[in-house]
Amino acid sequence: MACRCNDIAAAEHDREVMRDMLDRICDTENRYNEIRNRYGDIINTMGMAIFLLEDEYNSAKQRIENTVAVQEDDIRKYKSYINNSLSNLENKISRMEREDEWFHAHDDDD
């Protein structure tokens, strides 16, 4: 076994980068939710418009709802990916710390 101090520091940096990514994803998700709510307002306004035929309204509403569903799914998948990667990195850091502690404890014996 070898000293893992540098590896641990690099992994901790990666962890901070991933946490920052997750924060940015959550901010983006919040902004997206605001846009989605505006789409809902647009749909309601369109539905109240006298000149819009029912088929046109239903078609526009369906396209918007499909787009919303796809975007929400993409955001959810990416957040899950980042969370899983972060969890794996946390586990890796813990293993490296244990290995490093063992190395330094036995290195002093020499």
Buried (B, 14 or more C-beta within 10 A) or exposed (E): EEEBEEBBEEBBEBBEEBEEBBEEBEEEBEEBEEEBEEBEEEBEEBEEEEEBEEEEBEEBBEEBBEEBEEBBEEBEEBBEEBEEBBEEBEEBBEEBBEBBEEBEEEEEEE
